Amino acid sequence: MKPDAMRESLKNLLIPVLRERGFKGSLPHFRRAKNDQIDLLTVQFDRHRGGFVVEIAKCPPEGFTTHWGKHIPPNRVTAWDLNKRNYHLHKPALTKK
């Protein structure tokens, strides 16, 4: 599947489900604020093979502070910001045989 087709499919299939579950944002970054945490979801596309990786993470409701002291506020934090605390779900590209 071509990257543009993959992106369009995710817009049509994934985004409505995320919205139903309270996530805000747009491709590639989504967040859902709760009282005790922020749920984060980032879609990373493989532009060469058409696959993608979904990274999920959570952080405190006040945002995230890196180990070097940079504070990322709750409305800007992404799963990428949390570095090695993420979980990865990989969808390889479909290839013709």
C-alpha atoms as one frame of an Amber mdcrd trajectory, in Angstrom:
protein
   0.000   0.000   0.000   1.347   3.429  -0.907   2.023   5.870   1.949  -0.743
   8.253   0.828  -3.257   5.403   0.688  -2.141   4.206   4.126  -2.528   7.701
   5.565  -5.989   8.070   4.003  -7.079   4.675   5.364  -5.932   5.615   8.854
  -7.823   8.919   8.603 -11.004   7.079   7.647 -10.677   4.141  10.059  -8.491
   5.075  13.020  -9.325   8.711  13.690 -13.092   8.187  14.166 -12.371   5.415
  16.707  -9.890   7.618  18.565 -12.420  10.477  18.645 -15.085   8.144  20.079
 -12.632   7.296  22.852 -11.899  10.922  23.714  -8.601  11.495  21.889  -7.809
  14.910  20.428  -5.172  15.902  17.897  -4.399  15.005  14.306  -2.045  12.690
  12.483   0.505  11.807  13.657  -0.066  12.845  17.324  -3.099  12.245  19.552
  -3.681  12.745  23.289  -6.454  12.033  25.771  -6.383  13.947  29.055  -7.694
  12.214  32.162  -7.624  13.292  35.805  -4.573  11.163  36.645  -2.708  10.886
  33.312  -2.498  11.823  29.651  -2.765   8.938  27.184  -0.590   9.481  24.108
  -0.646   7.863  20.678   1.672   8.660  17.765   1.628   7.092  14.306   5.019
   6.938  12.599   4.898   6.176   8.883   7.477   4.206   6.912   7.649   6.359
   3.818   9.639   3.814   1.829   7.599   0.652   2.353   4.145   1.979   3.283
   3.978   0.455   6.776   3.578   2.239  10.064   4.339   2.018  13.779   1.937
   3.113  16.521   3.617   4.353  19.675   1.567   4.585  22.855   2.574   6.098
  26.165   1.195   7.916  29.177   2.446  10.805  31.263   1.342  12.814  34.302
  -1.530  15.288  33.777   0.834  18.247  34.200   2.907  17.178  31.179   6.428
  15.786  31.056   9.848  17.053  32.089  12.856  15.561  30.320  15.929  14.391
  32.215  17.706  17.591  31.103  14.938  19.755  32.605  12.875  20.806  29.585
   9.172  20.889  30.485   6.694  19.830  27.789   3.183  21.058  28.672   0.141
  18.760  28.586  -1.195  20.246  25.344   2.131  19.673  23.515   3.479  16.356
  24.857   3.637  13.407  22.427   4.523   9.733  22.732   7.856  10.579  21.074
   8.758  12.870  23.966   8.705  10.020  26.456  11.497   8.174  24.618  11.998
   4.615  25.924   8.761   4.531  27.905   6.732   3.848  24.746   5.139   0.672
  23.465   5.392   0.023  19.737   2.791  -1.659  17.545   4.216  -2.353  14.085
   2.205  -2.860  10.904   4.558  -3.869   8.091   3.722  -2.923   4.552   1.997
  -5.466   2.378   4.250  -6.708  -0.370   3.436  -8.466  -3.611   4.915 -11.902
  -4.195
